Structure formats: C-alpha cells, structure tokens
Amino acid sequence: MSFTEAVKTCFAKYVTFSGRARRSEHWYFFLFITLIQIVLYIWLMTVIMGPMTEFIQRGGDPQDVEAIKEIFLGAITSPACIALIAFSLATLLPIIAVQIRRMHDTGRSGWWSMTYWGGNLLSVFVPFASLVGAIWFIYLACQDSQPGDNVYGPNPKGEEAFTTSNF
C-alpha cells in the first residue's frame, strides 16, 4: 500500500474499528500525521518566538504577569494553534481506528492499542509510562500479519500473504 493509498484508506475508514490494517497502512498514516503536526508546531513556534524574543529583550521579568499572559493568549488564539488543535482532533479517531485494526491484523484485541494511549495518561502519575507504552505498542504494531483469516476478518494482504516466503 502506498503513502497516499494509506492516508485515503484511513480517512475513508474514519471510525471503522473492525477489520484489519496492514503495517504499511498504519505506519504511512502515522507518518502523515507526524509530518503535518511537525509543520504546524513549527508554525506555532514562529508565532510564539516573536513576542517571546521581544519580552526577553525588554528584560523578561518573570513577575510581569500581564506580559506573560499576553504572550500566552496570543499563542493560543493564533491561527497556528487553532489549526494544530483542529488537525489533532480531526485525526484522533482515525489514528485510534487504524491502531485497533493494526492490532486485529496481528491477531490481538484492539484493546492492546491502549498500551500507547494508557501510557500517555499514566505518565502524569508514573514517570516514563508513556515511553514504555509507546515502545510496547511499536513492538506489537511492527509484528507481521497473522496469516490467513482470523476472527477480525480476512488478511488485508490477500493472496500475497500465501505466495511470499517468510524465510
């Protein structure tokens, strides 16, 4: 599956939590989201850096609550921040859906994708939980498809899965 096919498929299956997803579908969509978010974060940082640099050049008094508030409000109301939030919310369900379908493809319950999301939530209380959860999810998501049909549906590789050698 190509990069554009993967992105189109994931948006077409916006909230489809059943079925299976190939590694290429999952990782290309993850790459797409990551690249767009990097661009949006860079845009946001350029919006923040102007007022922040000016604040520092004026002396940067940490007690100047009004100046800090102005920088913060300017950042969160900027088009860059609004675009980042909108994109993140728009792609939240598709990334969860493709992660669940990816777990199904490896023969696991979709709940295994919670190792990634749960790790992020737990990191508030447990240091490095997000790192451990992410590493474990990456390990699971990199596993090859379960050959043939499984309880989650037919192999998305189709006949290709049976004609190629795993050796």
DOVO-888959 format. One line per 4 residues: number of its first residue (from 1); their letters; for each residue x, y, z of N, C-alpha, C, O. Coordinates in steps of 0.05 Angstrom, whole numbers. Example, Ala and Ser with C-alpha at 12.3 -4.5 7.8 and 13.67 -1.06 7.14 Angstrom:
<pts>
1 = AS = 264/-114/156/246/-90/156/264/-66/156/285/-66/169 | 257/-45/142/273/-21/143/258/1/157/268/23/161
</pts>
This chain:
<pts>
1 = MSFT = 17/-23/0/0/0/0/18/25/0/37/26/15 | 12/44/-17/28/68/-19/20/88/2/0/85/16 | 36/109/5/31/130/24/3/143/20/-13/145/39 | -3/151/-4/-29/164/-10/-52/145/-6/-73/153/3
5 = EAVK = -48/120/-14/-70/100/-10/-76/96/20/-99/94/28 | -54/96/36/-58/92/64/-73/115/77/-91/111/93 | -66/139/69/-79/163/80/-108/163/72/-126/168/88 | -113/158/46/-141/157/36/-157/135/50/-180/140/58
9 = TCFA = -145/112/54/-159/90/67/-166/96/96/-188/91/105 | -147/108/110/-152/115/138/-174/136/141/-189/135/160 | -174/155/123/-196/175/125/-222/163/115/-244/171/125 | -221/145/96/-246/131/87/-257/114/109/-282/111/112
13 = KYVT = -240/102/125/-248/85/148/-246/101/174/-235/92/194 | -256/126/173/-252/145/195/-257/134/223/-241/138/241 | -279/120/227/-286/108/253/-292/78/250/-309/68/264 | -278/65/232/-281/36/228/-262/22/246/-237/22/241
17 = FSGR = -272/11/268/-255/-2/287/-254/-32/283/-240/-46/298 | -268/-43/264/-268/-71/258/-251/-76/233/-246/-58/217 | -243/-101/229/-226/-107/207/-197/-107/214/-189/-106/237 | -181/-107/193/-152/-108/196/-138/-87/180/-149/-78/159
21 = ARRS = -114/-79/188/-99/-59/174/-70/-69/171/-58/-78/191 | -59/-67/147/-31/-75/143/-13/-56/157/-20/-33/164 | 12/-65/160/32/-47/172/36/-21/156/38/0/168 | 36/-24/130/40/0/113/18/20/117/23/44/118
25 = EHWY = -7/11/119/-29/29/124/-26/44/150/-29/68/151 | -19/29/171/-16/42/197/8/61/198/4/84/206 | 31/53/189/55/69/191/55/93/172/65/114/179 | 44/89/148/42/112/130/23/133/141/29/157/139
29 = FFLF = 1/125/153/-17/144/164/-5/158/188/-8/182/192 | 10/143/205/24/155/227/45/175/217/47/196/229 | 59/169/196/79/187/184/65/212/174/75/234/179 | 42/209/161/27/232/151/19/251/174/24/275/172
33 = ITLI = 8/240/195/0/256/218/25/270/231/23/293/237 | 46/255/234/70/266/246/82/289/229/89/310/240 | 83/286/203/94/307/186/77/332/187/88/354/189 | 51/329/186/33/353/187/36/366/215/36/391/216
37 = QIVL = 37/350/236/40/362/263/66/376/266/67/397/279 | 88/366/254/114/380/256/112/407/243/121/427/254 | 99/408/219/96/434/205/79/453/222/86/477/224 | 57/443/234/40/460/250/54/470/275/51/493/284
41 = YIWL = 70/452/288/86/461/312/107/482/304/111/500/320 | 120/479/282/139/499/273/125/525/269/135/546/277 | 102/525/256/87/549/252/79/562/279/82/586/282 | 71/545/298/63/556/324/88/568/338/86/589/351
45 = MTVI = 111/554/336/135/565/349/143/592/337/153/609/352 | 140/595/311/147/621/299/128/643/309/136/666/311 | 103/636/314/84/655/325/92/663/354/90/686/361 | 101/644/369/108/649/397/135/663/399/138/680/417
49 = MGPM = 154/657/382/181/667/385/183/698/382/199/710/396 | 166/710/365/167/739/362/162/754/388/179/768/398 | 138/750/400/132/763/425/151/754/448/157/771/466 | 159/729/448/177/719/469/204/733/468/215/741/488
53 = TEFI = 215/736/444/240/749/440/239/778/449/257/789/462 | 217/791/441/213/819/449/211/822/480/223/840/491 | 197/803/492/195/803/521/222/800/535/228/814/554 | 238/782/524/265/777/535/283/801/531/298/808/549
57 = QRGG = 281/814/508/297/837/503/290/861/521/307/878/527 | 265/862/530/257/883/548/265/877/577/260/893/595 | 277/854/582/286/847/609/275/821/619/286/808/636 | 252/813/608/240/788/615/234/783/644/242/762/655
61 = DPQD = 222/802/657/215/799/685/194/777/689/172/780/680 | 201/756/704/182/734/708/158/743/725/138/728/726 | 160/765/738/137/776/754/117/792/737/96/799/747 | 124/797/712/107/812/694/85/794/683/87/785/660
65 = VEAI = 65/789/700/44/771/693/28/780/669/20/763/653 | 24/805/666/8/816/644/22/810/617/9/802/598 | 48/814/616/63/808/591/63/779/584/60/771/561 | 66/762/604/66/733/600/38/724/591/36/707/574
69 = KEIF = 18/735/604/-10/729/596/-15/737/567/-28/723/553 | -5/760/559/-9/770/532/5/751/512/-7/745/491 | 29/742/518/43/723/500/27/697/499/23/686/477 | 18/687/522/3/661/522/-23/663/507/-29/646/491
73 = LGAI = -38/685/512/-64/688/498/-60/692/468/-76/682/452 | -39/706/461/-33/710/433/-27/683/419/-34/679/396 | -13/666/434/-5/640/422/-30/621/419/-34/609/398 | -46/620/440/-68/600/439/-91/610/421/-108/594/414
77 = TSPA = -92/635/415/-113/645/397/-103/649/369/-118/659/351 | -78/642/364/-66/645/337/-78/624/318/-86/603/326 | -78/631/292/-87/611/272/-70/586/273/-81/564/267 | -45/588/280/-28/564/281/-37/545/303/-39/521/298
81 = CIAL = -44/556/326/-53/539/348/-80/527/342/-85/503/348 | -98/543/331/-124/533/324/-122/511/303/-137/491/304 | -105/515/283/-101/494/262/-90/468/274/-98/447/267 | -71/471/293/-59/448/306/-80/432/322/-82/408/321
85 = IAFS = -96/447/337/-117/434/353/-138/421/335/-146/398/340 | -146/435/314/-166/424/296/-156/399/282/-170/380/279 | -131/400/273/-119/376/259/-117/353/279/-123/330/271 | -108/358/303/-105/337/323/-132/324/329/-134/300/331
89 = LATL = -152/341/333/-179/330/338/-190/315/314/-203/294/317 | -185/325/290/-196/313/266/-183/285/260/-195/268/248 | -158/282/269/-144/257/264/-143/238/288/-132/216/286 | -155/246/310/-154/229/334/-169/202/329/-158/181/334
93 = LPII = -194/203/320/-209/178/316/-197/161/293/-195/137/297 | -188/173/271/-175/155/251/-150/141/260/-145/118/253 | -133/155/277/-109/142/286/-115/120/306/-103/99/306 | -135/124/323/-144/103/341/-155/80/326/-149/57/332
97 = AVQI = -171/86/306/-184/64/290/-163/48/275/-164/23/275 | -143/61/263/-122/45/248/-105/30/268/-95/8/261 | -100/40/292/-84/26/312/-100/0/320/-88/-21/323 | -125/3/324/-141/-20/332/-142/-41/309/-139/-65/314
101 = RRMH = -145/-32/285/-145/-50/262/-118/-63/259/-116/-86/250 | -96/-48/265/-69/-60/264/-66/-82/284/-54/-103/278 | -76/-78/308/-75/-99/329/-91/-124/319/-83/-146/323 | -114/-118/307/-130/-141/296/-115/-156/276/-117/-181/275
105 = DTGR = -99/-142/259/-84/-156/238/-63/-175/250/-56/-195/237 | -53/-168/274/-33/-186/286/-46/-208/303/-33/-224/316 | -73/-208/303/-88/-228/318/-93/-221/347/-101/-238/363 | -90/-195/354/-94/-186/381/-120/-169/383/-129/-158/363
109 = SGWW = -130/-167/407/-152/-149/411/-144/-120/407/-121/-113/412 | -162/-104/398/-157/-75/394/-150/-61/420/-138/-40/419 | -157/-73/442/-151/-61/468/-121/-59/473/-112/-43/489 | -105/-74/458/-76/-72/461/-66/-45/452/-44/-36/460
113 = SMTY = -81/-31/436/-73/-3/428/-73/15/452/-61/37/451 | -87/8/473/-87/24/497/-60/25/512/-56/41/529 | -42/7/504/-15/9/516/-3/35/509/13/47/524 | -9/45/485/2/71/476/-13/94/490/-1/111/503
117 = WGGN = -40/94/488/-56/115/500/-56/115/530/-55/136/543 | -58/91/542/-57/89/571/-30/97/582/-29/110/604 | -9/91/568/18/100/577/19/130/578/31/142/596 | 7/144/558/7/173/558/-9/184/582/-1/203/595
121 = LLSV = -31/171/588/-48/180/610/-34/175/637/-35/191/655 | -21/151/639/-8/144/664/17/161/669/26/163/692 | 29/172/648/54/187/652/50/211/671/70/222/681 | 25/219/676/20/240/695/29/231/723/38/247/739
125 = FVPF = 25/205/728/30/194/755/55/177/756/69/175/776 | 61/164/733/84/145/732/104/155/711/98/155/687 | 128/164/720/148/173/701/154/152/681/156/128/688 | 158/159/656/166/142/634/144/122/625/150/105/609
129 = ASLV = 120/124/636/99/106/628/92/109/599/86/90/585 | 93/134/589/87/139/561/108/127/543/102/116/522 | 133/128/552/155/116/536/152/86/535/155/73/514 | 147/73/558/144/44/559/120/36/542/122/16/527
133 = GAIW = 97/50/545/73/43/530/78/46/500/69/29/484 | 92/67/492/97/72/464/116/50/452/111/40/430 | 137/43/467/155/23/458/141/-4/455/145/-18/435 | 124/-11/474/110/-37/473/90/-36/449/88/-56/435
137 = FIYL = 76/-14/445/57/-13/423/72/-14/396/63/-28/378 | 95/-1/394/111/-2/369/119/-31/364/118/-40/341 | 128/-45/385/135/-73/381/112/-89/371/115/-105/352 | 88/-85/382/64/-100/373/56/-92/345/49/-110/329
141 = ACQD = 57/-67/339/49/-57/312/68/-65/290/60/-66/267 | 93/-71/297/112/-80/277/111/-109/270/124/-119/252 | 95/-124/285/92/-153/280/78/-157/253/62/-141/244 | 85/-179/240/74/-186/214/44/-194/218/36/-201/240
145 = SQPG = 30/-193/196/2/-200/196/-1/-230/204/16/-246/198 | -23/-236/218/-29/-263/223/-37/-276/196/-55/-266/183 | -25/-298/189/-31/-310/162/-60/-319/160/-72/-328/180 | -71/-315/137/-98/-324/132/-119/-307/146/-112/-286/157
149 = DNVY = -143/-317/146/-164/-302/160/-161/-307/190/-151/-327/199 | -170/-287/206/-172/-290/234/-200/-281/243/-216/-274/226 | -205/-280/269/-231/-273/279/-239/-244/272/-262/-237/274 | -219/-228/264/-225/-200/257/-229/-195/228/-237/-173/220
153 = GPNP = -225/-215/211/-231/-212/183/-209/-225/166/-191/-237/176 | -212/-221/140/-193/-233/121/-166/-217/122/-165/-194/130 | -145/-231/114/-119/-219/114/-118/-196/93/-125/-201/70 | -111/-172/100/-111/-150/81/-90/-153/59/-91/-140/39
157 = KGEE = -71/-171/64/-51/-177/43/-63/-194/21/-51/-195/-1 | -85/-207/26/-97/-224/6/-81/-248/0/-68/-260/17 | -80/-254/-26/-65/-278/-35/-35/-274/-32/-20/-293/-30 | -26/-249/-32/2/-243/-28/14/-256/-3/37/-264/-3
161 = AFTT = -2/-258/18/7/-270/43/14/-299/40/31/-309/55 | 1/-312/21/6/-341/18/27/-347/-3/38/-369/-4 | 33/-328/-21/52/-333/-42/80/-324/-35/99/-334/-48 | 84/-307/-16/111/-298/-8/122/-316/14/107/-326/30
165 = SNF = 148/-319/14/160/-335/34/167/-318/59/175/-295/56 | 164/-330/82/172/-316/107/200/-323/116/208/-316/138 | 214/-337/99/241/-346/107/262/-328/95/286/-333/100
</pts>
